[in-house]
């Protein structure tokens, strides 16, 4: 951190600049203060000489959007995106974003201060970064933003500050003709071989980063510079100095074959089973680093805004030099990794450390196409031919950088092709490969038209930091944690006619956000899957993402609530329970009287104490049982495939047992279907048995026909406290084996309304229904079928729900419609999002909480259908609609789907937190694909994914 320079902007929007924090290849980061709230922020501002290049602007903004989607946990939440004005100014507008300030040191600087990290710190660092990568990879994207200067060490865990190759660039410069050259400081084996980058490429770089953090150097540095690429592609990494417990994992990450590398989720689970946040609890940094972080925070808090000259404009225009210094490729030093040390000259650093070309910055909004082709001779990259005709491997000429007009942000034809240039059939004009992005010549401003920098008053010096005494010992750190390897040349040497490999680096675009009509532009969007905030158990990671915006359906935007912890991070779990791997996976889970979590499996039923998360008992009699219910105050009711059981909540002992053969003796071989619902002590369920129907007596001279086996089905009501059948009613048998699956959609005083699962309808029923679903009404006292009705165009598969007041809610096309239950009269309609359908609504007091396949969750008024709020869970793409659960107080709404669990304020839809579980407790086990479930228990919500259970406190 250093004092502001004379030409540094003094304001960015509502932020007053206080000091320079870090200077990178493509942007400068400033410490600033929000003039309205006083909150300290970090501003990332594009270098003025690059801000005018349309390709740069688009990539800068794309990476800013990626940061928004990842916000929470180990990614600081964006505070402002510095969006461009509607009417562009004459010169390029300053390009910047603002994020919350977290006291932290760049990894390279930390290594320089205290040397390599110990094993525990390495685990926390690697697990935190892997949790972020898991979320990126779950959306089918690749990060390409890891470097020792982009990873920060804060007091509670790591932070990531770059979200694409632009943020991690070792060098970036504008070229004549609107070209942009960007280089990264590393390669992966697949890039050297000319293959596309993938999620596994991020894991290779993570392995390099961990090896650097463990040793202070890279595992591929020894040897001549010209062989650097060969060593990365073919040599084994030198990891002798890496802690033995981590050596195998880092070796796996550095596997030459991308398919042999572990997933980010596996790495996170193996490094920190309880998650990075959990392992870092109580502090994780060495004493010297903790003191340096605390000192940085004190210095930042002591900063005062420099006095401004009254004649100085409030915001200095971004200066663009009319004559940029001539870039000399062989002597330009890359950005120091820690952002503080003076850059070395090329003569003073190893040849191996030269940055290599990386990726173009003009990525389209769809997956990029990779093109590799030989180059015709004599075709410089700056010729005015169309991009289609431009030779792929033509490098840029060695010319000084030229200013570029802002233009309209359009470069004409954008083929979305990534070209990594190396050697070709003729000697290249540059001694190093360079990635080119060219603009049409008519968009290039003539030399000398850039505005001169506005003079600024000299800023005051920064508060002086106490200098720690020098400690004897080796000095660690360097400009990069791994070599900026040069690509191998052909037989004729660099640029010889041998034609070395060409490496294509596809730049995955950030996934498009889920549409959210009611969300403001600052709503944070996530890349789903596994996570931020910390892995808890069994490889589960916490997805700490959220938005501070309230979600009432108005245009008002109240200020976000201040957060002192990780934004969007779930609350600390009360406990975590892992179902034993030696037992079969859970089949059903249920909460018993807010005291027990009862889990059934193929082999047994077991109970977990909801206060402590400890298993209390297990009972083999409850194997394959259905959801446990409260039978009075002191018994747990479980329906097994062959009997009803009443178990002691203390030890699981069977207190009562009623076999189906005894209770329903007149229905031999009764097969009980899934429970349809319950109300108090009464349960409803279906069952079927097979009867033999005798063939009719044949007519004289005719053969007797064969007897037929026919399924007969009934709908039952049963009192589990009195342990007796209340009534049964014959109903049509379902699809083979014959038991129809019913679900209670409304429990009214006079009747119970049920809906049959479409999968259990027979072919004849489906044909007769003509695409419409039916609701059946059964008398509460006698079980008599009162009526069967269809509602408008509600299909057999459509989600339905009802209330005690006589209103039915059902999905109709993409909309949710309310009907008067007894008359089928339509009452109101809520319009859904295009291409989506509503899931099962949840009735709660005067509201109905809605859920859609487009991952939108909301609330509407029961009486009028007026939309109260609607919010996205921020899961990319579409799938099944999230299932909804309300907390015991009905203040918190939990949405659970196959990707994550999202908590909302039930009243106004404010996103509170998100949670994701990477999966298996065994880091080398199979990936878990089970959906999440949420069960409310008083002031706790239990989140389940397969064998892992997490108890979170909720309002």
Order of alpha helices (4+ residues) and beta strands (2+ residues): beta-beta-beta-beta-alpha-alpha-beta-beta-beta-alpha-alpha-beta-beta-beta-beta-alpha-alpha-alpha-alpha-alpha-alpha-alpha-beta-beta-beta-beta-beta-beta-beta-beta-beta-beta-beta-beta-beta-beta-alpha-beta-beta-beta-beta-beta-beta-alpha-beta-beta-beta-beta-beta-beta-beta-beta-beta-beta-beta-beta-beta-beta-beta-beta-beta
